[in-house]
Amino acid sequence: QSALTQPASVSGYPGQSITISCTGTSSDVGGFNYVSWYQQHPGTAPKLLIFDVNKRPSGVSYRFSASKSGSTASLTVSGLQAEDEADYYCSSYTSRNTWVFGGGTKLTVL
Amino acid sequence: QVQLRESGPGLLKPSETLSLTCTVSGSSITSGFYWGWIRQPPGKGLEWIGNIYHSGTTYYNPSLKSRLTISVDTSKKQFSLRLRSVTAADTAVYYCARNVDYAFDIWGQGTMVTVSS
């Protein structure tokens, strides 16, 4: 199975908003509303930010929001803060009863 | 709170079998969730390895399926990974995680496994 496609890097200034895309196929992102997003700071385990396309777990900041259109999902981080600088990964359930991750996007807060 | 902790050897030689165990605390392993393994090679992205249910039902990454076995021991609140015939390409941080609502909501701290002669 091929990894979902994410931009290698995005950047923004504090207070701005950025969006990270995650492109898959009709067999994964486009076929199910089971896209999740993770934040990973260096040397730490990933943290769940979003599940079921656009739901935030308890404790995750409202500044993180997400959506999906067709086979492309998107994560938006609004009101950028220095602590948001991290790697971000999307993931999707697939038609083969498997899970696939994106290649990851490095967010730099300028 | 629910915690997961990986354990196992950190260094293997090529062709050996990688064996890791994930111990679950603060939750029953039979509470209706799937449990998964994910790995991350140094400097690279995440790769899903496989999931298991407490009944023993498993789902594997097709690219690893021929070398992979994931099992569960409910009495010990543990699930385990065995990956046969390892190569340098299997060098990675290995994470165990709880799979809820088709997402991985709780992760272990990860354990580094290096394959080197």
Interface residues (C-beta under 8 A of the other chain):
Chain A: Q1 A3 F32 Y34 S36 Y38 A45 P46 K47 L48 F51 D52 K55 P57 Y89 S91 Y93 R96 N97 T98 W99 V100 F101 G102 G103 G104
Chain B: G36 I38 G45 L46 E47 W48 N51 Y59 Y60 N61 P62 S63 Y95 V100 D101 Y102 A103 F104 D105 W107 G108 Q109 G110
